[in-house]
């Protein structure tokens, strides 16, 4: 018997996939490589079904002889292992992100005289419609809340971008770039107190109350399906904190990050240029414990943000606080620095991974912005947050448009910098 190989995510199955499997099985023993959760999360989106569930489905389809994991988008490793006579695929991968993968398949098969057989893509399947159904299903609180923890387990680093209203959330939801045979997109949304305050024309001193913050969360949740991490500032009074996290947990927020400072909130990037007081380890641990006790689910994460490096209290203080906060029940640690050189962040990461390698570690590289995500991942970082870049880039663009109109006393000159009216009208679907 000849050997046939196909690869499939199997997260969405329609009659086109069944047709592919049926035709492929007619040529010999069919081996199906099911993409692992890590691959699906990197290439497409967060998988609705996990690998075991998807494998079970494929095993029970007539014509499938064997199911194996495929842990990369590239077929090469599995092809060399099983040396199939034929590889089957739809003819929709000749262009775009999969074209290089296709060529690798052809080149690898040529080593033993194998053949790629492509069948016409099933045209009457609306993948966009199916994806929208899945997206909507994934936006309900019960589905959204647990996504962050799962992403941390699936991906080398969870790429997170700030959003401060519905429109910026649409940017985070839909931004995609094809690079190195994969699709880069944002995994999660950061709702920053700084950008939320700035969007409302308010100073970043915890002036915007929790009711207003909840309104922003609702705006963002209505147009997105990605997990949400909330900037909780200091968390406020312990008595208030326990009620606030109950509310946001119930809404479907995945995590809150609270910083170990007390008094009037000042942005961390001011450092010691302004008066900022760090909370005692004992008091902050009590806040973490009270928060954990108040939670209903084990999906919601309380992440402790350490300000020791910001306030020049030293590395030993930062490490001691990390150990204490984890002991108090913190689900993750965020380490912050205002230094442009990443050395102290890297030093913290190294020391942190000696005693807590399995505790999620978060960085916000606003200052040390030359570091690539891959470097952070190698240092043991799990989440990188781009904390304020959408609002910082929006303001200069809006100011340029405004001043250009003033200079020219008409709006023709700004047309090239503006989204066409038709696109702005259709940007947000009416159904």
matplotlib code that plots the C-alpha trace (Angstrom):
import matplotlib.pyplot as plt

x = [0.0, 1.1, 1.3, -0.5, -0.1, -2.2, -1.9, -4.9, -5.8, -9.2, -10.5, -13.0, -14.2, -16.5, -17.4, -14.3, -12.0, -14.1, -13.8, -10.0, -9.7, -11.9, -9.9, -6.6, -7.6, -8.3, -4.6, -3.4, -2.9, -3.7, -1.6, -3.1, -0.9, -3.0, -1.4, -0.6, -2.3, 0.9, 1.0, -2.7, -2.3, 0.7, -0.7, -4.4, -6.0, -6.7, -7.9, -11.5, -10.8, -7.5, -5.2, -6.6, -10.2, -9.2, -7.2, -10.2, -12.4, -10.0, -9.3, -13.1, -13.4, -13.6, -10.4, -7.9, -5.3, -3.2, -3.1, 0.1, 1.1, 2.6, 4.3, 5.4, 3.7, 6.4, 5.8, 9.5, 10.1, 7.0, 7.5, 11.1, 9.8, 7.0, 8.2, 4.8, 4.2, 1.7, 0.8, -2.7, -3.7, -6.2, -5.0, -5.5, -1.9, -0.1, 0.1, 0.3, 1.7, 1.6, 3.4, 6.8, 5.5, 4.1, 7.5, 9.2, 6.8, 7.6, 11.3, 11.2, 9.0, 11.4, 14.1, 12.3, 10.0, 6.9, 4.1, 2.0, -1.6, -3.7, -7.5, -9.7, -10.5, -14.1, -15.5, -18.9, -17.5, -17.5, -14.5, -15.0, -18.5, -17.4, -14.6, -17.0, -19.3, -16.3, -15.1, -18.5, -18.7, -15.2, -16.1, -18.5, -17.1, -16.8, -14.8, -12.7, -11.6, -9.5, -7.8, -4.8, -3.7, -4.0, -2.1, 0.7, 1.0, 0.8, 3.0, 6.6, 5.4, 2.0, 2.0, -0.2, -1.3, -3.1, -6.6, -8.4, -11.7, -13.7, -11.9, -8.4, -9.7, -10.6, -7.1, -5.7, -8.3, -7.6, -4.0, -2.0, 1.3, 2.6, 6.2, 8.5, 5.8, 3.5, 0.9, 1.8, -1.0, -1.7, -2.8, -4.3, -5.5, -4.0, -6.4, -4.0, -5.0, -2.7, -4.2, -7.8, -7.2, -5.5, -8.4, -10.7, -8.5, -7.7, -4.4, -3.0, -3.5, -6.3, -8.8, -10.9, -13.0, -13.7, -17.2, -15.7, -13.0, -15.7, -17.4, -14.2, -13.9, -17.4, -16.7, -13.6, -15.4, -18.2, -15.8, -13.1, -12.6, -9.1, -8.3, -8.1, -5.4, -6.5, -4.1, -5.4, -2.9, -2.4, -5.6, -6.8, -8.0, -8.1, -11.8, -12.5, -10.1, -12.0, -15.3, -13.7, -12.0, -15.2, -16.9, -14.2, -13.8, -17.6, -17.2, -14.7, -11.5, -8.5, -6.1, -5.5, -2.0, -1.6, 1.5, 3.1, 2.8, 0.6, -0.6, -1.4, -0.6, 2.2, 3.2, 6.1, 8.2, 8.6, 10.7, 12.3, 11.7, 8.5, 7.5, 6.4, 6.0, 6.3, 4.0, 5.3, 5.7, 3.4, 0.5, 0.8, 0.8, -2.4, -4.0, -3.0, -4.4, -7.7, -8.0, -7.4, -9.8, -12.5, -12.3, -14.8, -12.8, -9.2, -9.0, -8.7, -5.1, -3.8, -0.4, 1.9, 3.8, 7.1, 8.3, 11.7, 13.8, 11.8, 12.2, 15.9, 15.4, 17.8, 17.7, 17.6, 14.5, 12.8, 13.7, 12.5, 9.2, 8.7, 9.2, 6.8, 4.1, 4.2, 4.0, 0.9, -0.7, 0.2, -0.4, 2.4, 5.0, 5.5, 8.9, 9.3, 12.2, 12.6, 16.2, 16.8, 19.3, 17.6, 20.5, 18.7, 15.5, 17.6, 19.3, 16.0, 14.7, 17.7, 17.4, 13.6, 13.8, 16.1, 13.2, 10.0, 10.5, 6.8, 5.3, 4.4, 6.7, 5.5, 7.5, 6.5, 9.3, 8.4, 11.9, 14.0, 12.3, 15.2, 14.7, 13.0, 10.2, 12.3, 15.0, 12.5, 11.2, 14.7, 15.0, 11.9, 9.4, 5.9, 3.9, 5.2, 2.9, 3.0, 1.4, 0.6, 1.7, -1.7, -2.7, 0.8, 0.8, -2.8, -2.3, 0.6, -1.5, -4.6, -2.6, -0.9, -4.3, -5.7, -2.7, -2.6, -6.3, -5.5, -2.5, -4.4, -7.8, -9.4, -9.2, -8.0, -4.4, -5.2, -7.1, -4.1, -3.7, -7.3, -9.3, -11.7, -15.3, -16.5, -14.1, -14.9, -18.6, -18.0, -15.3, -17.7, -20.3, -23.9, -24.8]
y = [0.0, 3.5, 6.1, 9.4, 12.4, 15.4, 18.1, 19.7, 21.9, 20.3, 23.1, 24.0, 21.0, 21.4, 19.3, 20.5, 18.8, 15.6, 15.6, 16.1, 13.2, 10.9, 11.6, 11.2, 7.8, 6.4, 6.6, 4.5, 4.4, 7.9, 9.5, 12.8, 15.2, 17.3, 20.6, 21.0, 23.7, 25.7, 25.8, 26.7, 29.5, 30.9, 30.5, 31.1, 32.0, 30.5, 26.9, 26.2, 22.5, 21.2, 18.8, 15.7, 16.6, 17.4, 14.2, 12.2, 13.7, 12.9, 9.3, 8.6, 9.7, 6.9, 6.5, 7.7, 5.1, 7.0, 10.4, 12.0, 15.4, 18.0, 20.5, 23.1, 24.7, 23.2, 19.6, 18.7, 16.8, 14.6, 14.0, 12.8, 10.6, 8.9, 9.4, 9.4, 8.7, 11.4, 14.6, 16.0, 19.7, 22.1, 24.4, 27.5, 27.7, 28.6, 32.2, 34.0, 32.8, 29.1, 29.4, 28.8, 25.8, 24.4, 24.7, 23.0, 20.1, 19.8, 20.0, 17.4, 14.9, 15.1, 13.4, 10.1, 10.7, 11.6, 13.7, 16.6, 16.3, 19.5, 19.4, 22.4, 24.5, 24.3, 27.6, 27.5, 27.5, 30.9, 30.5, 34.2, 33.5, 30.4, 32.4, 35.1, 32.6, 31.2, 34.8, 35.7, 32.5, 33.2, 36.7, 35.6, 35.9, 32.1, 31.6, 34.7, 34.6, 31.5, 32.3, 34.1, 31.1, 28.8, 31.2, 31.4, 27.6, 27.5, 30.3, 31.3, 34.8, 36.4, 39.6, 42.2, 45.7, 48.5, 49.6, 52.6, 52.5, 50.4, 51.7, 51.0, 47.5, 46.9, 47.7, 45.2, 42.6, 42.9, 43.8, 41.1, 40.8, 37.9, 37.2, 34.2, 31.8, 32.7, 35.3, 37.8, 39.2, 40.4, 37.8, 39.9, 43.4, 45.7, 48.3, 50.8, 53.4, 55.8, 55.5, 55.3, 58.5, 60.2, 59.3, 61.0, 64.1, 63.2, 63.0, 59.5, 59.7, 57.1, 60.0, 57.9, 55.7, 52.0, 52.6, 54.6, 51.9, 49.3, 51.3, 51.2, 47.4, 47.0, 49.1, 46.9, 43.6, 44.4, 44.5, 42.0, 38.4, 38.5, 38.1, 41.3, 42.3, 45.2, 47.8, 48.0, 50.7, 50.1, 48.1, 50.7, 49.9, 46.2, 46.4, 48.0, 45.7, 42.5, 43.9, 45.3, 42.1, 40.1, 42.5, 42.3, 38.5, 38.1, 40.3, 38.0, 39.9, 37.4, 39.2, 42.3, 43.8, 45.8, 47.7, 47.7, 51.4, 53.5, 57.1, 59.3, 57.4, 58.8, 57.1, 54.7, 56.2, 59.4, 57.2, 59.1, 62.4, 62.6, 61.4, 57.7, 55.4, 51.7, 49.6, 47.3, 43.6, 42.6, 44.9, 44.1, 40.4, 40.9, 42.6, 39.7, 37.1, 39.0, 39.2, 35.5, 34.6, 36.7, 35.0, 32.5, 30.8, 29.6, 31.2, 34.8, 36.0, 38.5, 39.6, 41.6, 44.5, 45.2, 48.8, 48.2, 48.9, 52.0, 53.4, 52.5, 50.0, 47.5, 44.0, 42.2, 44.0, 43.2, 39.5, 39.3, 40.9, 38.5, 35.6, 37.0, 37.9, 34.4, 33.0, 35.1, 33.6, 36.0, 34.2, 36.1, 38.9, 42.0, 43.6, 47.2, 49.5, 53.0, 52.3, 52.3, 49.5, 46.1, 44.8, 45.1, 43.5, 40.6, 40.2, 40.1, 37.5, 35.3, 35.4, 35.0, 31.8, 30.2, 30.0, 30.5, 29.1, 28.2, 31.5, 33.8, 36.8, 40.1, 43.0, 46.4, 47.5, 51.1, 52.3, 49.3, 49.1, 47.7, 44.2, 41.7, 39.4, 36.4, 37.7, 38.2, 34.6, 33.2, 35.1, 33.4, 36.3, 35.0, 38.3, 41.4, 44.5, 47.4, 49.6, 53.0, 52.9, 53.3, 56.4, 57.9, 57.4, 58.6, 62.0, 63.2, 62.1, 64.0, 67.1, 67.1, 66.9, 69.7, 72.1, 71.3, 72.3, 75.5, 76.3, 75.8, 77.0, 73.9, 70.1, 68.9, 68.7, 66.1, 63.7, 61.4, 61.0, 60.2, 57.0, 57.3, 58.1, 54.9, 52.8, 54.6, 54.0, 50.3, 49.9, 48.7, 46.2, 47.0, 43.4]
z = [0.0, -0.7, 2.1, 2.0, 4.3, 5.0, 7.8, 9.3, 12.4, 12.7, 14.8, 12.2, 10.1, 7.1, 4.1, 2.2, 4.8, 4.6, 0.9, 1.2, 3.6, 1.5, -1.7, 0.0, 1.6, -1.9, -2.7, 0.3, 4.0, 5.2, 7.9, 9.3, 11.0, 13.5, 14.3, 18.0, 20.1, 20.0, 16.2, 15.9, 18.4, 16.5, 13.0, 13.3, 16.6, 20.0, 19.3, 20.4, 20.9, 22.4, 20.6, 22.3, 21.3, 17.7, 17.4, 18.7, 16.0, 13.2, 14.4, 14.0, 10.4, 7.9, 5.8, 8.4, 9.2, 11.7, 13.5, 14.5, 15.9, 13.7, 15.9, 13.3, 10.3, 8.2, 7.1, 6.7, 9.9, 9.6, 5.9, 6.5, 9.3, 7.4, 3.8, 2.2, -1.5, -1.7, 0.2, -0.3, 0.1, -1.3, -4.0, -1.9, -0.6, -3.8, -2.7, 0.7, 4.0, 3.0, -0.3, 1.2, 3.2, -0.1, -1.8, 1.1, 0.7, -3.0, -2.3, 0.4, -1.5, -4.4, -2.3, -2.6, -5.6, -3.7, -5.2, -4.1, -5.1, -4.9, -5.1, -5.8, -2.8, -1.6, -2.7, -1.0, 2.5, 4.3, 6.7, 7.7, 8.8, 10.7, 12.3, 13.3, 15.0, 16.9, 17.8, 19.2, 21.2, 22.6, 23.7, 26.4, 30.0, 30.7, 27.5, 27.6, 31.2, 31.0, 27.7, 29.2, 31.3, 28.4, 26.1, 28.6, 28.5, 24.7, 23.5, 24.2, 24.8, 25.0, 23.0, 24.6, 23.3, 25.1, 24.1, 25.6, 23.8, 21.3, 18.2, 19.6, 20.6, 17.0, 16.0, 18.5, 17.5, 13.8, 13.3, 11.5, 9.8, 7.7, 8.7, 8.4, 7.3, 10.2, 11.1, 13.9, 15.8, 19.4, 21.9, 24.6, 25.4, 28.2, 29.6, 31.1, 33.7, 32.0, 28.5, 29.9, 31.9, 29.0, 26.6, 29.0, 29.4, 33.0, 34.9, 35.7, 39.5, 39.9, 39.4, 36.9, 39.2, 38.9, 37.5, 34.6, 34.2, 33.9, 31.2, 29.2, 29.8, 28.4, 25.3, 24.6, 25.3, 22.8, 19.9, 20.8, 21.8, 23.2, 26.9, 28.9, 31.5, 33.6, 35.0, 38.6, 39.8, 43.5, 43.9, 46.4, 49.8, 50.5, 51.4, 48.0, 46.1, 47.0, 45.6, 42.5, 41.4, 42.0, 39.5, 36.8, 37.3, 36.6, 33.5, 32.0, 32.6, 32.7, 35.1, 37.1, 37.7, 40.9, 42.0, 45.4, 46.1, 48.4, 48.5, 45.6, 42.4, 40.2, 37.0, 37.5, 34.7, 36.8, 39.1, 42.0, 40.2, 42.2, 45.6, 45.4, 48.4, 48.2, 50.2, 52.9, 52.0, 54.7, 53.7, 50.0, 50.8, 52.8, 49.7, 47.5, 50.0, 50.4, 46.6, 46.1, 48.8, 47.1, 43.7, 42.5, 39.7, 39.4, 35.9, 37.1, 37.8, 40.3, 39.1, 41.5, 40.1, 41.8, 41.9, 43.6, 40.6, 39.7, 43.2, 43.4, 46.3, 44.7, 43.2, 46.5, 47.6, 44.2, 44.6, 48.2, 47.3, 44.4, 46.8, 49.3, 46.8, 45.3, 48.8, 49.3, 46.3, 43.4, 40.0, 38.3, 38.8, 36.8, 37.0, 35.9, 35.1, 33.7, 32.6, 28.8, 29.2, 29.9, 32.1, 35.4, 34.0, 32.6, 35.9, 37.7, 35.2, 35.7, 39.5, 39.3, 37.3, 39.8, 42.4, 40.4, 36.8, 36.5, 37.7, 34.8, 34.5, 32.9, 31.4, 30.0, 27.7, 27.3, 28.2, 27.3, 23.9, 21.9, 23.2, 20.8, 22.1, 21.4, 23.7, 26.5, 26.0, 26.3, 29.6, 30.9, 30.3, 29.5, 28.8, 27.1, 27.3, 24.9, 27.4, 25.8, 22.1, 20.4, 22.2, 22.0, 18.2, 17.8, 19.4, 17.1, 14.1, 15.2, 16.1, 12.7, 11.0, 13.1, 12.5, 8.8, 8.5, 10.4, 8.2, 4.9, 6.0, 4.3, 4.7, 1.3, 2.4, 5.1, 2.8, 2.4, 6.1, 6.8, 6.4, 3.5, 4.5, 3.0, 5.0, 8.3, 7.6, 7.1, 9.7, 12.3, 11.1, 11.7, 12.6]

ax = plt.figure().add_subplot(projection="3d")
ax.plot(x, y, z, "-o")
ax.set_aspect("equal")
plt.show()
